[in-house]
């Protein structure tokens, strides 16, 4: 199955497969969780500190070989926290549906890193993933100096 083609058919703006070893993990990015902008820090098991230390999260991710990088784009959105929260939620729902489609009955063979905490899935910040470097590895734009807002999620899997 062509995972990128499937992702695009599901409605993602961009998708790419990269080696997990290309992901850059920065433990200091845990500070984004500790700032509690999403309101979930120390409240749900998918978020720090309950989800594990940055090192434990990195090790969990590095147990996989491949990462399907998924992106959606809000073009010129209004600057509204509610709009951004809904876009993250939509990204997470779409990511979970895609993972279930690609890996039916193989839930133990993949790991979702969500765009903000979602159900039992920890977000990329909890893992300490450097989104800019990840986007570059995937041939995508993360920050472009425009008004568009780009959201990312990952599905890590075994080859």
N, C-alpha and C positions, 0 to 999 in steps of 0.2 A: 504494500500500500504506500502511496506517495503521501506522506504526512503533510507536507507543505500544501499540496493541491487540496487535500481534505480540509485543512485549516481555512484556506481561502474560500472554499465552497461553503463553509460554516458562517462566513461573514467577517473574518479577521481582515484587517487592512494589509497586514504583512505577516509572513511566517518564514522561518528558516530553521534548519537543523545545524547545531554546532556540537562539538565535543564538550563534555562537561569540564574537561581539563582546561578549556579556554575561558571558563567563568572565573572572574576575579572576586574573591571573598575578602571583605574588609570588615574585621570585627568591630571597628569603631562606628560602622553604620548602624549598629544597634542603638545608637543615640537617637535615631529617628523614631524608634519604637518608644524609647524612654521619654521622649517629648510628648507622647500620648496624643498626637494630633487626631488619631482615628478613634480615640476613646476606649480602646480595648486592652491597653497595657495592664497586665496583672489582673485581668478580668475573665479571659477565656483561655482554655488550654492551648489553642493554636498560637497564642502570643506569648512574648517574654513576660516574666521569666519562666513560666511553666513549660514552654516548648523546648527549652534547653539552652545551653550556653552557645555563644557564637561558634565556638570550636566544635561542639556537638552537632550543631546544625550544618556546618560546613562538611563535617565527616559524613553525615547522613546523605547529603547531596552528592558528595564525591564517590559514593558507593555505586552511582549510576554512570553509564558511559556517554549517553547522548542527551541533548536537551532540545526540545522543540520550543523555539522562541516565538511567542505570539504577541501581536501588537494590534491595538485599535487606536483610532485617532479621532479626537473631537476637534473639528475645524472651527476656529474662531468662536469658542464657547463663551457664554456669559461667565463672569467671574463669580460663580456661585458654589459654595461648598456642597449644596444639595445636588447640583448637576454633576460635580466631580464624584460624589459618593455613588450616585446612580450609575455613572459610567464605569466605575470600578466594579460595582456589583454585576453589571451586565457582562463585563469582561470575565469575571469569575464564573458566572453561570455558563457562558459560552465555552470557557476553558474546560470546565468539568464535563459538559456534554460531549465535547470533542474527545477528551481522554477516554470517556466511557465508550464512545464509538470506535476509537482506534484500538483500544485494549479491552474488548468485552471479556468479562470474567477473568481479568488479569490484574486486578486492583493492586496486588502486592508487587507488580512489576513496574509500577510507575509512581512518580511523586509529583504532585502539583505544588508549584510556588505561585501563589495568587497575587493579584494586584490589590493588596490590602487583605486582612484576614477574612477567611470565608469558610464557614463550617469548621472542618478539622484541618484545613489547609493554612499553613503559615504563609505570610507574605514574604516577598523578596527581601525586605528590610530585616526581617527576623533572621533570615539566612545570611545577611550581610553582602548580598550580591551587588556589585558595582554595575548599575544599569547602563551607564554610558559605555563602559568597556564591553558589556554584553551586547549592546546594540551595534557597536562597531564590529564585533566578531560576527554578528549575524547580517551585516551589511544594511543595517537600518539606522534611521535617525532617531536620536533620543531628544536632544535639545537642538533647536534650529534657530532660535532667536525670533521666531514668529509667534503668532497668538495661538497656534494649535497646541493641544495637549495630547501627549502620547502615553498610553497605558500599556504595560507589559505584564505577561504572566509566562510561566514556563511549565512544560511537562517533561520531567526527566524520566528516562527509561533505559532498560537494558537492551542491548542489541540482540 
